[in-house]
Amino acid sequence: MITDVKQSHIAELDQSMRDIDRKEMVLAGYETLEQYVNSIGYKDSVKHSFIAPNGNLMGIGGVYNINEKFDNVWILTTWEVEKYPVVFCRDVKKVIAKYEHPDRIMNNGVHKDNKIVIQWLERLGFELFEPNENNIRGFIKKCVQ
């Protein structure tokens, strides 16, 4: 299920975030989830919560405009994504589809060890690049219709 982000979702994410997602957040320059939530990228994002069939949070993600050509797509997940990878991928696909535009490119980065996120990025048609010195693999999606 896809919902608007509630404060309780942020608290649940802080308690249950997967270690690899927390590592990505730190590598992006945010020591705490609170710092990330207060960042411009988060505040300017169209955000969604992804809820598992059991009612627990799978993650919070969003899309925000970087400039006239690029959008940044991001997600931070809980351990629930490992229980419901198909549901998670299906729901993320719905959200991504809402924001695709033929004149724009979606991008961001993912840690090379974040296998679940890499799998859904590949299924959604994103192109992944080799890891950089921080083991982050950049990814892009050219949105064509």
C-alpha positions as semicolon CSV with decimal commas, in nm:
position;residue;x (nm);y (nm);z (nm)
1;M;0,000;0,000;0,000
2;I;0,124;0,350;-0,085
3;T;0,034;0,632;0,153
4;D;0,137;0,983;0,247
5;V;0,426;1,001;0,493
6;K;0,320;1,033;0,856
7;Q;0,539;1,130;1,149
8;S;0,487;0,779;1,289
9;H;0,638;0,636;0,967
10;I;0,953;0,845;1,016
11;A;0,984;0,715;1,373
12;E;0,931;0,356;1,254
13;L;1,191;0,401;0,980
14;D;1,441;0,536;1,232
15;Q;1,391;0,227;1,451
16;S;1,383;-0,032;1,171
17;M;1,601;0,104;0,889
18;R;1,818;-0,156;0,721
19;D;2,187;-0,113;0,799
20;I;2,281;-0,068;0,433
21;D;2,025;0,213;0,393
22;R;2,161;0,387;0,703
23;K;2,511;0,352;0,556
24;E;2,395;0,512;0,229
25;M;2,238;0,797;0,425
26;V;2,566;0,858;0,613
27;L;2,769;0,843;0,290
28;A;2,532;1,109;0,151
29;G;2,633;1,334;0,443
30;Y;2,354;1,274;0,695
31;E;2,454;1,129;1,031
32;T;2,094;1,088;1,150
33;L;1,753;1,040;0,995
34;E;1,651;1,367;1,160
35;Q;1,923;1,550;0,963
36;Y;1,798;1,388;0,642
37;V;1,433;1,475;0,713
38;N;1,539;1,837;0,764
39;S;1,736;1,850;0,437
40;I;1,621;2,040;0,131
41;G;1,615;1,722;-0,077
42;Y;1,369;1,563;0,164
43;K;1,156;1,873;0,212
44;D;1,131;1,938;-0,163
45;S;1,047;1,575;-0,243
46;V;0,713;1,434;-0,333
47;K;0,721;1,164;-0,062
48;H;0,540;0,835;-0,011
49;S;0,535;0,562;0,252
50;F;0,530;0,200;0,139
51;I;0,332;-0,023;0,374
52;A;0,368;-0,403;0,377
53;P;0,066;-0,637;0,372
54;N;0,121;-0,696;0,746
55;G;0,078;-0,321;0,812
56;N;0,444;-0,249;0,886
57;L;0,648;0,014;0,704
58;M;0,866;-0,111;0,415
59;G;1,016;0,229;0,343
60;I;0,982;0,596;0,264
61;G;1,082;0,730;-0,074
62;G;1,045;1,026;-0,296
63;V;1,135;1,220;-0,606
64;Y;1,261;1,575;-0,621
65;N;1,365;1,809;-0,896
66;I;1,738;1,884;-0,916
67;N;1,726;2,109;-1,222
68;E;1,547;2,140;-1,557
69;K;1,679;1,802;-1,675
70;F;1,729;1,579;-1,369
71;D;1,511;1,439;-1,091
72;N;1,654;1,263;-0,788
73;V;1,475;0,944;-0,684
74;W;1,547;0,804;-0,338
75;I;1,422;0,551;-0,084
76;L;1,516;0,439;0,265
77;T;1,387;0,096;0,365
78;T;1,319;-0,122;0,666
79;W;1,375;-0,496;0,702
80;E;1,017;-0,551;0,582
81;V;1,135;-0,518;0,219
82;E;1,311;-0,852;0,260
83;K;0,981;-1,017;0,352
84;Y;0,783;-0,856;0,069
85;P;1,022;-0,781;-0,222
86;V;0,758;-0,832;-0,494
87;V;0,505;-0,603;-0,321
88;F;0,777;-0,345;-0,262
89;C;0,891;-0,347;-0,626
90;R;0,532;-0,327;-0,754
91;D;0,452;-0,028;-0,533
92;V;0,775;0,155;-0,616
93;K;0,708;0,098;-0,985
94;K;0,369;0,269;-0,949
95;V;0,525;0,573;-0,784
96;I;0,811;0,600;-1,033
97;A;0,565;0,577;-1,324
98;K;0,374;0,879;-1,189
99;Y;0,681;1,103;-1,213
100;E;0,845;0,982;-1,533
101;H;0,864;1,249;-1,802
102;P;1,018;1,209;-2,149
103;D;1,232;1,523;-2,113
104;R;1,380;1,430;-1,776
105;I;1,634;1,186;-1,632
106;M;1,591;1,020;-1,291
107;N;1,910;0,953;-1,099
108;N;2,076;0,886;-0,765
109;G;2,316;0,633;-0,616
110;V;2,295;0,304;-0,430
111;H;2,556;0,117;-0,226
112;K;2,694;-0,184;-0,416
113;D;2,580;-0,415;-0,133
114;N;2,218;-0,294;-0,135
115;K;2,104;-0,595;-0,339
116;I;1,728;-0,548;-0,293
117;V;1,733;-0,190;-0,417
118;I;1,967;-0,281;-0,705
119;Q;1,722;-0,555;-0,807
120;W;1,424;-0,319;-0,819
121;L;1,627;-0,053;-1,001
122;E;1,716;-0,308;-1,269
123;R;1,354;-0,428;-1,295
124;L;1,240;-0,068;-1,334
125;G;1,478;-0,009;-1,623
126;F;1,746;0,200;-1,453
127;E;2,101;0,185;-1,587
128;L;2,358;0,115;-1,314
129;F;2,722;0,221;-1,320
130;E;3,027;0,067;-1,156
131;P;3,084;0,159;-0,788
132;N;3,290;0,468;-0,705
133;E;3,549;0,498;-0,424
134;N;3,268;0,491;-0,163
135;N;3,117;0,176;-0,321
136;I;2,821;0,377;-0,449
137;R;2,680;0,275;-0,785
138;G;2,522;0,564;-0,969
139;F;2,203;0,496;-1,158
140;I;1,996;0,678;-1,415
141;K;1,676;0,626;-1,605
142;K;1,600;0,812;-1,924
143;C;1,226;0,847;-1,926
144;V;1,103;0,790;-2,278
145;Q;0,749;0,740;-2,399
